[in-house]
Amino acid sequence: MEKITLKLSEFYQLEAELNGLTNQQTGEVISKGLLSEKIKLTTKYWLHDLNKKVAAEKESVEKLKEELIKKYGKEENGAISIPLYINEVIDEETKEVVSRELNPDFVKFQNDFNALLSEERELEYRTFKLEEFDGVETEGVYNTFFKLVKVDE
């Protein structure tokens, strides 16, 4: 087993590289993810193992994110949120925003969350060799995952 130190933001990126990304609003698939590629079964097993570890770390970050939302957000209709803008003035005729100011609580949340994402954690994983992916033809780009791949020269 190998170990690598990644920023928490890289755990989010690695999770997206493994599982793909979907637009939450439209349902459109943005990227398929490495796990959806045709890969040898043993390699896919180790990718799933890696995915479980990455998902666990991401889940712990999500819990901390929720705590930050509770700290800086306001409850409205049973849900807690932090609006990006406050004191919006909308023109009645054009329905356009005339003025608004950035919510200082959102800025504090964003600063705290960005500081959290820049923290580093160690990830233990089974080494992947470039040859294991010889038959994979993909349009995906897996920059964070590539850090885990050993290249024999």
Buried (B, 14 or more C-beta within 10 A) or exposed (E): EEEBEBBBBBBBBBBBBBBBBBEEEEEEEEBBBBBBBEBEEEBBEBBEEBBEBBBEBBEEBEEBBEEBBEEBBEEEEEEEEBBEEEEEEEEEEEEEEEEBEEBEBBEBBBEBBEEBBEEEBEBEBBEBEEEBBEEEEBEBEBEBBEEBBEEEE
